[in-house]
Amino acid sequence: MNTPQREVPADDPFAGLPLLIPVPQAAQLLGISRAAAYRFARAGELPTKRLGRRVYVVSAKLREFIETEDEAA
């Protein structure tokens, strides 16, 4: 049972990312400061998961978040 794969452009910054990425790495991908990324995560604007005391951004949901934000603009 194979699931269809989406075509990923060669310049896709999300290609090869793990399922969870640290907030500072997500900030770098988004082009925002580390502090701003933590503020967005705390406000619930970034899709996050907590593992212990650490906060990670869910990379698949981050892509969806960015794509829906682009459509709204």
ROZA-804031 format. One record per residue (C-alpha): residue number from 0; x, y, z; residue in one letter. Coordinates in steps of 0.02 Angstrom, whole numbers, m for minus. Example, Ala and Ser with C-alpha at 12.3 -4.5 7.8 and 13.67 -1.06 7.14 Angstrom:
% residues 2
R|0|615|m225|390|a
R|1|684|m53|357|s
//
This chain:
% residues 73
R|0|0|0|0|m
R|1|97|149|m65|n
R|2|41|326|m32|t
R|3|64|450|m175|p
R|4|211|568|m153|q
R|5|196|753|m189|r
R|6|321|828|m309|e
R|7|444|930|m207|v
R|8|537|1070|m297|p
R|9|727|1060|m288|a
R|10|737|1227|m198|d
R|11|607|1178|m66|d
R|12|675|1229|106|p
R|13|567|1094|187|f
R|14|643|950|87|a
R|15|729|826|201|g
R|16|672|906|365|l
R|17|635|793|512|p
R|18|457|784|579|l
R|19|497|901|722|l
R|20|617|1047|710|i
R|21|681|1161|848|p
R|22|599|1332|858|v
R|23|762|1424|812|p
R|24|775|1320|652|q
R|25|593|1359|610|a
R|26|630|1543|639|a
R|27|774|1535|517|q
R|28|662|1452|385|l
R|29|529|1585|410|l
R|30|654|1728|409|g
R|31|604|1791|581|i
R|32|699|1811|743|s
R|33|714|1671|869|r
R|34|620|1776|998|a
R|35|478|1810|876|a
R|36|464|1624|837|a
R|37|448|1583|1022|y
R|38|315|1720|1040|r
R|39|217|1647|893|f
R|40|234|1472|967|a
R|41|175|1531|1139|r
R|42|27|1621|1059|a
R|43|m21|1462|965|g
R|44|15|1537|794|e
R|45|152|1409|755|l
R|46|107|1223|757|p
R|47|209|1154|903|t
R|48|233|996|1006|k
R|49|314|987|1176|r
R|50|432|847|1221|l
R|51|476|868|1402|g
R|52|524|1049|1424|r
R|53|575|1073|1243|r
R|54|463|1150|1111|v
R|55|471|1090|931|y
R|56|382|1148|774|v
R|57|292|1014|673|v
R|58|372|1034|501|s
R|59|226|961|401|a
R|60|102|1077|487|k
R|61|222|1223|465|l
R|62|214|1197|277|r
R|63|23|1194|285|e
R|64|25|1349|395|f
R|65|131|1444|269|i
R|66|28|1386|120|e
R|67|m138|1438|201|t
R|68|m63|1606|251|e
R|69|m10|1634|69|d
R|70|m186|1597|7|e
R|71|m262|1719|132|a
R|72|m148|1862|77|a
//
